[in-house]
Amino acid sequence: MRSNRAKVRAVSVAATLPMLAGALALGIPAAHAADHPLRDLLAGTRPAWATAKADKGATSDGARVSARVYLAGKDAAGLAAYAKAVSDPDSASYGTYLTAKQAQAHFGATKAQVAAVKSWLTAAGLKVTGVTRHYVSVSGDVAAAEKAFGTQLHNYAKGSKTYRAPASAASVPQGLADAVLTVTGLDNAPHMATHDDQLPPPDTVFRNAGPFSSYYGSKTASTLPSAYGKKIPYAVKGYTGKQLRAAYGAGKRTGKGVRVAITDAYASPTIAYDAGTYAKRNGDAAWKTGQLHQSLPATYTNTEDCGASGWYGEETLDVEAVHAVAPAADVTYVGAASCTDGDLLDALGKIVDHHLADIVSNSWGEVEAAQTPDLAAAYDQVFQLGAVEGIGFYFSSGDDGDEVAGSGTKQVDSPANSAWVTAVGGTSLAVGKKDSYLWETGWGTDKAVLSADGKSWTDFPGAFTSGAGGGTSRTVAEPDYQRGVVPDALAEADSANGNRVVPDIAAIADPNTGFLVGQTQSSPDGKKQAYSEYRIGGTSLAAPAIAAIQALAQEARGKAIGFANPAIYAKYGSKVYHDVTDNPTGKGLAVARVDFVNGYDATGGLATSVRSLGKDSSLSAVKGYDDVTGVGTPASGYVESYRRR
């Protein structure tokens, strides 16, 4: 059986915690290779799909390779241990954060380590193309890469396509084992994140058809068939900041003095106008001069493969949602050059290296099976560096439930699966008259369409369309903060030792009880652009909503919260959370929704459907912790529970 939650010994900053007994280094350690006496293996650098059965033979020696050698720094174990201690409310080191400069001095790579890594790579025939605090990037031919990393590169079938990958784990010279964390880029299968939401393409205008409810239940679909034995309400037009602040107990907090960062790919060219217009039209505080910033790369790549324009709406949602809930918080948007893991890692690294914010909202990810261990190690290192600086990362848990419908495999999403981030699940939210909180269910939607004669719902309750991501990781061990809270049946679903379960906390996500967002979009013929508003959802809404709530909590605390999971789980079972279940009223719940068939006007006709609430694939929101909503959603008292007394 798994042990109870472990306590962390208090150690001073000067000691940097290398002496901690049982300190957890959640990166990928080098392992001595008996068959390579002068080299050390980098575990996890051969992807699982590179099997002997899929092997198509050696890659041509002259083919080009671009790779990144991530630097372990001078004390990887100490970094993980210190990140753990400063984040744990039970530790005397809780909240004893380092500056970015101090973190680099304590845990970053030394000049000697960087020089040694560069010398090794160039001696093998590779060209160094860049050096950052986190990695050394190189390019060259396959022959040079094979020499440098001590492995053969072969071509492998992966689905209907063929990609390059190492035939065995990469390795480094023995003297460099402590300097190198991992290497990425030896396999060239796509590693591209997607934004986790139900966004329409912003290049063509999108509008919701009515009728609408202004708050949950305000307008009943009296002329439509019943569902679950009763007449149902029309979907809300879209909640605003005032309603969300009331539902989640914002009180008088505004996020004053708190810095929030948002990462996505690319950048909306109209974000300043859209955010300002939205705030003015929907009762939010006006943006102050200098309150919204953008930190963007010099150039963008992979714009076609990543669907660059689709990310504009993602940025718009995230920025407007944060400001709606935490109107005084300083917001910095950090755009990645593309949706690839390498570029997204660069965006996260920029936040940590320059401490651009204390709270970071991230509404993107990919299925766990698509993330290789080498990339997981690189992400975890950035998250740990953030933790020692007092920076917390919040990731949406995904929008496809258990992922079976989309991938054929029950799995969670990454980087939400990391033990060093706060994974945010999703709910369907009912806000009533006078902004009263009524209830929430786990977000999961079954959809059935109106029959031709208008007298029934075809095949009610219909097919699963979307729902909050969650479940048990197959690759990440159970962190201490989940022990004693997460039920054994979930933690031990794949291993008796226990694995990480997602999510940690939740907020509004269901697009049928969603948030109103405003964005400049093009007319159907592409000739004009104009601002318009529409309802939106997905855990891409839940993540910035929770990030904004954490900004309010940090204002209450008067100091950075940092990596919040230990504190979030320490409050489990108290009245500061709404304990969300799928059936809060004792009866089935649903809303009626009318949509334009063409997405923008009635010329193409209307489509009427019933959307069930609380029907998330195989996942269920139950009393206590669950893998749809985690510990629950913030209730009145949550924000003030962080106040230091």
C-alpha positions in Angstrom: 0.0 0.0 0.0 1.1 3.6 -0.5 2.4 5.6 2.4 0.8 8.6 3.9 1.8 12.1 2.9 5.4 12.6 3.6 6.7 15.7 5.5 9.6 17.6 4.2 12.5 18.6 6.4 13.2 22.3 6.7 16.5 23.4 5.3 17.9 26.9 4.8 18.3 28.6 1.4 22.0 28.4 1.7 21.9 24.7 2.0 19.8 24.4 -1.2 18.5 21.1 0.1 20.9 18.6 -1.5 21.1 16.8 1.9 17.3 16.1 2.0 16.7 12.5 2.7 14.7 10.9 -0.2 14.8 14.1 -2.3 12.9 13.6 -5.5 14.5 14.5 -8.8 11.6 14.2 -11.2 13.8 14.6 -14.3 15.5 11.8 -16.2 18.7 10.7 -14.6 21.6 9.3 -16.6 22.1 5.5 -16.1 25.5 3.9 -16.5 25.6 1.6 -19.4 27.4 -1.7 -19.0 27.8 -2.1 -22.7 29.1 1.5 -23.1 31.8 1.7 -20.3 32.8 5.2 -21.2 29.3 6.6 -21.7 26.1 7.2 -19.8 22.6 6.5 -21.2 20.0 9.2 -21.3 16.9 7.2 -20.4 13.7 8.0 -22.3 15.4 9.2 -25.5 14.2 6.3 -27.6 10.5 6.7 -28.1 8.1 3.8 -27.4 6.9 3.7 -31.0 10.4 3.0 -32.3 10.0 -0.8 -32.1 11.8 -3.5 -34.0 8.6 -4.4 -35.8 8.3 -0.8 -37.1 12.0 -0.5 -38.1 12.4 0.5 -41.8 16.2 0.6 -41.7 19.0 3.0 -41.1 18.5 6.7 -41.8 20.7 8.1 -44.5 24.0 9.4 -43.1 23.6 12.7 -45.0 20.1 13.5 -43.7 19.9 16.6 -41.5 19.3 16.6 -37.8 18.5 19.5 -35.5 18.6 18.8 -31.7 18.6 20.4 -28.3 20.9 19.2 -25.5 19.1 20.3 -22.3 21.5 21.2 -19.5 21.0 19.5 -16.1 22.6 22.4 -14.2 24.9 21.9 -11.3 22.4 20.4 -8.8 19.4 18.8 -10.4 18.5 16.8 -7.2 18.8 19.9 -5.1 16.5 21.9 -7.5 13.7 19.3 -7.2 14.1 19.1 -3.4 14.1 22.9 -2.9 11.1 23.3 -5.2 9.2 20.8 -3.1 10.1 22.4 0.2 9.3 26.0 -0.7 5.9 24.9 -2.0 4.8 22.8 1.1 2.9 24.7 3.8 4.2 22.1 6.3 7.8 23.1 5.6 9.7 25.8 7.5 11.0 26.8 4.1 7.5 27.4 2.7 7.6 30.6 0.6 11.3 31.2 0.9 11.6 31.8 -2.8 14.7 32.7 -4.8 15.1 35.5 -7.3 15.6 34.4 -10.9 19.3 35.4 -10.6 19.6 33.4 -7.3 17.9 30.3 -8.9 20.3 30.4 -11.8 23.3 30.8 -9.5 22.2 27.9 -7.3 20.9 25.5 -9.9 21.8 26.7 -13.4 24.5 25.2 -15.7 28.0 26.6 -15.1 30.1 28.2 -17.8 32.5 25.1 -17.6 29.6 22.7 -18.1 28.3 24.7 -21.1 31.8 24.8 -22.6 32.3 21.1 -22.1 29.0 20.3 -23.8 29.8 22.5 -26.7 33.2 21.0 -27.1 31.8 17.4 -27.1 29.2 18.3 -29.7 31.5 20.2 -32.1 34.2 17.4 -31.8 31.5 15.0 -33.1 30.9 17.2 -36.2 27.8 19.0 -35.1 27.4 22.8 -35.4 26.2 24.7 -32.3 23.4 27.0 -33.4 22.4 28.5 -30.1 23.0 28.5 -26.3 20.4 29.5 -23.7 20.3 29.0 -19.9 18.4 25.8 -20.6 20.0 24.1 -23.6 22.6 24.0 -26.4 21.0 23.6 -29.8 22.9 21.9 -32.6 22.5 20.9 -36.3 24.4 18.5 -38.5 24.0 15.3 -40.5 22.9 11.9 -39.2 26.5 10.5 -39.1 27.6 13.3 -36.7 24.5 12.9 -34.5 25.1 9.2 -34.2 28.7 9.8 -33.2 27.8 12.4 -30.7 25.0 10.5 -29.0 26.2 7.0 -29.3 23.2 5.5 -31.1 22.1 4.7 -34.6 19.2 6.6 -36.2 16.6 4.5 -38.0 13.4 5.2 -39.9 10.2 3.8 -38.2 6.6 3.4 -39.2 4.3 5.4 -37.0 0.7 5.1 -38.1 0.6 5.8 -41.8 3.8 7.8 -41.8 7.6 7.2 -41.3 9.8 9.1 -38.9 13.4 9.0 -37.7 14.2 7.9 -34.2 17.2 6.5 -32.2 17.5 2.7 -32.4 18.6 2.7 -28.7 18.8 5.3 -26.0 21.1 8.2 -26.6 24.2 8.5 -24.4 26.8 11.1 -23.4 30.4 10.8 -22.5 30.7 9.7 -18.9 32.3 12.9 -17.8 29.3 14.9 -19.0 26.6 12.8 -17.3 26.0 15.4 -14.6 25.8 18.3 -17.1 23.3 16.9 -19.5 19.6 16.4 -18.6 18.4 15.0 -21.9 18.4 15.5 -25.7 15.4 16.2 -27.9 15.1 16.3 -31.6 16.7 12.9 -32.5 13.2 11.7 -33.4 11.4 13.9 -35.8 7.8 12.9 -35.2 5.6 15.9 -34.8 5.4 17.3 -31.2 2.7 19.9 -31.5 0.4 21.1 -28.8 -3.2 22.0 -29.4 -5.3 24.7 -27.7 -7.8 23.0 -25.4 -11.1 24.6 -26.2 -14.1 24.8 -28.5 -13.0 27.8 -30.5 -14.3 28.7 -33.9 -11.8 29.9 -36.5 -11.3 33.6 -36.0 -10.7 34.3 -39.6 -14.5 33.9 -40.2 -17.0 35.5 -37.9 -18.8 33.2 -35.4 -22.0 34.0 -33.6 -24.4 32.2 -31.4 -28.1 32.0 -32.3 -30.7 32.6 -29.7 -32.9 32.3 -27.7 -30.6 32.6 -24.7 -30.9 32.6 -20.9 -29.2 35.6 -19.3 -28.5 33.5 -16.2 -29.1 29.8 -15.7 -32.8 28.9 -16.1 -34.0 32.5 -16.9 -35.6 31.4 -20.2 -37.3 28.0 -20.5 -37.5 26.2 -23.8 -41.3 25.7 -23.3 -42.0 24.9 -27.0 -39.3 22.2 -27.2 -39.6 18.6 -26.0 -38.8 17.8 -22.4 -35.6 16.2 -21.3 -35.1 14.1 -18.2 -38.8 14.5 -17.5 -39.0 18.3 -17.5 -38.8 21.4 -19.7 -35.2 22.6 -19.9 -33.7 26.1 -20.1 -32.0 27.6 -23.1 -28.2 27.9 -22.9 -26.9 31.1 -21.4 -25.7 33.8 -23.7 -22.4 33.7 -22.0 -21.4 34.5 -18.4 -19.5 37.7 -17.7 -16.8 38.5 -15.1 -19.4 39.7 -12.6 -21.1 36.4 -12.5 -17.9 34.3 -12.4 -16.5 36.5 -9.6 -19.7 35.9 -7.5 -19.7 32.2 -8.2 -16.2 31.6 -7.0 -16.1 34.0 -4.0 -13.9 36.8 -5.3 -15.4 39.2 -2.8 -13.7 42.6 -3.0 -10.3 41.2 -4.2 -9.2 42.4 -7.6 -5.7 40.9 -8.0 -4.0 44.3 -7.4 -0.2 44.0 -7.4 -0.2 40.4 -8.9 1.4 39.5 -12.2 -0.3 36.9 -14.4 1.3 35.5 -17.6 -0.4 33.7 -20.3 1.3 31.4 -22.8 -0.1 30.4 -26.2 1.4 30.2 -29.7 1.5 33.2 -32.0 -0.3 36.5 -31.2 -3.6 38.1 -32.0 -3.1 41.4 -33.9 -6.2 43.0 -32.3 -5.8 41.9 -28.7 -5.5 45.4 -27.2 -8.6 46.7 -29.0 -10.6 43.5 -28.3 -9.8 43.3 -24.6 -10.5 47.0 -24.1 -13.8 46.9 -26.0 -14.9 43.7 -24.2 -14.2 45.2 -20.8 -16.1 48.4 -21.6 -19.2 46.5 -23.0 -19.4 43.9 -20.2 -18.9 45.9 -17.0 -15.3 45.0 -16.3 -12.9 47.6 -15.1 -11.1 49.5 -17.9 -7.6 48.4 -18.6 -5.0 50.8 -17.3 -2.1 52.0 -19.4 0.7 49.5 -19.2 -1.5 46.8 -17.6 -1.5 44.5 -20.6 1.9 43.5 -22.2 3.0 41.2 -24.9 6.4 39.4 -25.1 6.7 38.0 -28.6 9.4 36.2 -30.7 11.1 37.9 -33.6 9.7 35.4 -36.1 7.0 32.7 -36.3 7.3 29.2 -37.7 5.0 26.3 -38.6 2.1 28.7 -39.1 0.2 26.4 -41.5 0.8 23.1 -39.6 -0.2 24.7 -36.3 -3.2 26.6 -37.7 -1.8 30.0 -36.4 -5.0 31.9 -36.8 -6.9 29.5 -34.5 -4.6 30.6 -31.7 -5.7 34.2 -31.9 -9.0 33.3 -30.3 -7.2 31.3 -27.6 -5.2 34.4 -26.5 -8.3 36.5 -26.6 -10.2 34.1 -24.3 -7.4 33.8 -21.9 -6.7 37.6 -21.6 -10.3 38.6 -21.3 -11.1 35.8 -18.8 -8.2 36.7 -16.5 -9.1 40.4 -16.5 -12.8 39.7 -16.0 -12.1 37.8 -12.8 -9.0 39.7 -11.6 -9.5 43.2 -13.1 -6.5 44.8 -11.4 -3.9 42.1 -12.1 -1.0 42.9 -14.5 -1.2 40.6 -17.5 1.7 39.6 -19.8 1.0 37.5 -22.9 4.0 35.4 -23.9 3.6 34.1 -27.4 5.5 31.1 -28.6 7.0 31.0 -32.2 4.9 28.0 -33.0 2.8 25.2 -31.3 5.8 22.9 -31.1 7.1 21.7 -27.7 10.5 23.4 -28.3 8.9 26.8 -28.9 6.4 26.5 -26.1 9.3 25.5 -23.8 11.1 28.7 -24.9 8.1 30.8 -23.9 7.9 29.1 -20.5 11.6 29.5 -20.0 11.4 33.2 -20.8 8.9 33.7 -18.0 11.1 31.9 -15.5 14.4 33.4 -16.6 13.0 36.9 -16.3 10.4 36.2 -13.6 7.7 37.9 -15.8 4.9 36.8 -13.5 4.0 34.7 -10.4 1.0 32.9 -12.0 1.1 31.4 -15.5 -2.0 30.2 -17.3 -1.5 27.6 -20.1 -4.5 26.5 -22.2 -2.7 23.9 -24.4 -1.4 20.4 -24.4 -1.3 17.0 -26.1 -2.2 13.5 -25.2 0.2 11.8 -22.8 1.2 9.1 -25.3 2.5 11.8 -27.7 4.9 13.3 -25.1 8.2 11.5 -24.9 10.1 11.3 -21.6 12.9 13.5 -22.9 10.4 16.4 -23.3 8.8 15.6 -20.0 12.1 16.1 -18.3 12.7 19.4 -20.0 9.3 20.7 -19.0 9.7 19.5 -15.4 13.0 21.4 -15.1 11.3 24.7 -16.1 8.4 24.0 -13.7 10.9 23.3 -10.8 12.8 26.5 -11.5 9.6 28.3 -11.5 8.6 26.8 -8.2 11.8 27.9 -6.4 11.1 31.4 -7.7 7.5 31.3 -6.4 5.9 30.9 -9.9 2.9 28.6 -10.3 1.9 27.0 -13.6 -1.8 26.2 -14.4 -2.6 23.8 -17.3 -6.0 22.9 -18.8 -6.7 19.2 -18.4 -8.1 18.7 -21.9 -11.5 18.7 -23.6 -12.0 15.1 -24.7 -12.7 13.4 -21.5 -10.8 10.1 -21.1 -9.4 10.7 -24.7 -10.8 7.3 -25.9 -13.0 9.0 -28.5 -10.2 10.9 -30.1 -7.1 8.7 -29.6 -8.5 5.2 -29.0 -6.6 5.1 -25.7 -7.7 6.0 -22.2 -5.2 8.6 -21.1 -4.6 12.1 -19.7 -3.1 15.1 -21.3 0.4 16.6 -20.9 1.9 18.9 -19.5 -1.1 18.8 -17.2 0.1 15.4 -16.1 3.3 16.8 -14.6 3.6 16.5 -10.9 4.9 20.1 -10.8 1.9 21.9 -12.3 -1.7 22.5 -11.3 -4.0 20.7 -13.7 -7.4 22.4 -14.1 -10.5 20.4 -14.8 -13.8 21.6 -16.0 -17.4 22.0 -14.9 -20.9 23.0 -16.1 -21.8 26.1 -14.0 -25.3 27.3 -13.0 -25.3 30.9 -11.9 -28.8 32.1 -11.0 -30.6 35.3 -10.5 -28.7 38.1 -8.8 -25.4 36.2 -9.5 -26.2 33.5 -7.0 -24.2 30.2 -7.2 -26.7 27.4 -7.8 -24.6 24.3 -8.5 -22.0 22.7 -10.8 -21.6 19.4 -12.5 -18.6 17.8 -14.0 -18.3 19.0 -17.6 -19.4 16.3 -20.1 -21.8 16.7 -23.0 -24.1 14.3 -24.7 -25.8 15.9 -27.7 -29.1 14.9 -29.4 -30.8 16.9 -32.2 -34.4 17.8 -32.6 -36.5 15.4 -34.6 -37.9 16.4 -38.0 -41.4 16.8 -36.6 -40.1 18.8 -33.6 -41.7 16.5 -31.0 -38.8 14.6 -29.6 -35.0 14.5 -29.3 -33.4 12.0 -31.7 -31.7 9.1 -29.8 -31.8 11.1 -26.6 -29.5 11.7 -24.7 -27.3 11.4 -27.8 -23.6 10.9 -28.4 -20.7 12.2 -26.3 -19.2 15.4 -27.9 -16.7 16.8 -25.3 -15.9 16.9 -21.6 -13.2 17.7 -19.1 -10.0 15.8 -19.4 -8.8 13.7 -16.5 -7.7 10.3 -15.3 -4.6 8.5 -14.1 -1.2 9.1 -15.7 0.7 6.1 -16.9 4.1 7.8 -16.7 4.2 10.1 -13.7 4.5 8.8 -10.2 2.0 9.8 -7.5 3.2 13.0 -5.8 3.2 13.3 -2.1 0.5 16.0 -2.0 -2.1 13.6 -3.6 -1.5 10.8 -1.0 -4.3 10.5 1.5 -6.7 12.6 -0.8 -6.8 10.8 -4.1 -8.7 7.4 -3.8 -6.6 4.3 -4.2 -8.9 3.1 -7.0 -7.7 6.1 -9.1 -4.1 6.4 -8.0 -3.5 2.6 -8.4 -5.4 2.2 -11.6 -2.2 1.3 -13.5 0.4 0.6 -10.7 0.2 -0.6 -7.1 2.7 2.1 -6.3 0.3 4.8 -7.3 0.5 7.4 -10.2 -0.4 11.0 -10.7 -4.1 11.7 -11.1 -5.5 14.6 -13.0 -7.0 17.2 -12.4 -6.2 19.1 -9.1 -8.9 21.7 -9.1 -11.6 22.8 -11.6 -13.7 25.7 -12.8 -16.3 26.6 -15.5 -15.6 24.9 -18.9 -18.8 23.7 -20.5 -19.4 25.8 -23.6 -23.1 25.4 -23.0 -22.8 27.3 -19.7 -19.8 29.2 -21.0 -18.2 32.6 -21.0 -18.9 35.5 -23.3 -15.8 36.6 -25.2 -15.2 39.5 -27.7 -12.9 39.3 -30.7 -12.3 41.0 -34.1 -13.2 38.5 -36.8 -13.6 38.6 -40.6 -16.8 38.6 -42.5 -17.7 35.4 -44.3 -16.4 36.8 -47.6 -13.2 37.8 -45.9 -13.5 41.5 -47.0 -14.2 43.1 -43.7 -13.2 42.8 -40.1 -15.3 43.7 -37.1 -15.6 43.1 -33.4 -18.3 40.6 -32.2 -19.0 38.5 -29.2 -19.8 34.8 -28.7 -20.1 32.2 -26.0 -17.0 30.0 -25.4 -15.9 27.1 -23.3 -13.4 24.3 -22.8 -10.8 23.8 -20.1 -9.1 26.7 -21.9 -11.6 28.8 -20.0 -11.1 26.9 -16.7 -7.3 27.5 -16.7 -7.4 31.3 -16.9 -10.4 31.4 -14.5 -8.4 29.5 -11.9 -5.3 31.5 -12.6 -7.3 34.7 -12.0 -8.8 33.3 -8.7 -5.2 32.5 -7.7 -4.3 36.1 -8.4 -7.0 37.2 -5.9 -5.7 34.6 -3.4 -2.2 35.9 -3.8 -3.4 39.5 -3.2 -5.0 38.2 0.0 -1.8 36.4 1.1 0.4 39.4 0.3 3.1 37.2 -1.1 3.5 34.8 -4.0 1.7 31.4 -3.7 4.1 29.7 -6.0 3.5 26.1 -6.9 0.0 25.8 -5.3 -0.8 22.0 -5.3 0.4 21.3 -1.7 -1.7 24.2 -0.5 -4.6 23.2 -2.6 -4.7 19.7 -1.3 -4.0 20.8 2.3 -7.4 22.6 2.1 -9.2 19.5 0.8 -12.5 18.6 2.6 -13.0 22.1 3.9 -15.8 24.5 3.1 -13.6 26.6 0.8 -14.4 24.2 -2.1 -17.6 23.4 -3.9 -17.6 19.6 -3.9 -18.9 19.1 -7.4 -20.9 16.0 -8.5 -22.6 15.1 -11.7 -26.1 15.1 -10.3 -26.4 18.0 -7.8 -30.2 18.3 -8.1 -31.0 14.6 -8.0 -32.4 14.7 -11.5 -30.8 14.7 -15.0 -29.8 18.1 -16.3 -29.6 19.6 -19.8 -29.9 22.8 -21.8 -31.4 23.6 -25.2 -29.2 25.2 -27.7 -30.0 26.8 -31.1 -27.1 27.3 -33.5 -26.7 28.8 -36.9 -25.8 26.0 -39.3 -23.2 28.2 -41.1 -21.9 29.6 -37.8 -22.8 33.2 -38.3 -26.4 33.9 -39.6 -29.8 32.3 -40.3 -29.4 32.1 -44.1 -28.1 28.5 -43.8 -30.8 27.5 -41.4 -30.9 26.7 -37.7 -30.0 23.6 -35.8 -31.6 22.8 -32.4 -30.2 20.4 -30.0 -30.3 19.3 -26.3 -27.0 19.2 -24.5 -26.8 17.0 -21.3 -24.8 18.2 -18.4 -22.5 15.9 -16.2 -21.9 13.2 -18.8 -18.1 13.0 -19.2 -17.3 9.9 -21.2 -16.1 7.2 -18.6 -15.2 9.8 -16.0 -17.5 10.8 -13.2 -17.7 13.7 -10.7 -18.5 12.2 -7.3 -18.4 13.3 -3.7 -14.8 13.9 -2.6 -11.9 14.0 -5.0 -12.6 12.8 -8.5 -10.8 12.8 -11.9 -13.1 15.4 -13.5 -13.0 18.2 -11.0 -10.2 17.3 -8.6 -10.8 18.7 -5.1 -13.6 20.8 -6.4 -14.1 24.4 -7.4 -13.3 27.6 -5.3 -16.1 28.6 -3.0 -16.7 31.6 -0.8 -13.8 31.6 1.6 -11.2 30.1 -0.8 -9.5 33.3 -1.7 -9.3 34.5 1.9 -8.0 31.1 3.1 -4.6 32.2 1.8 -4.5 35.3 3.9 -1.6 35.1 6.4 -2.8 35.3 10.0 
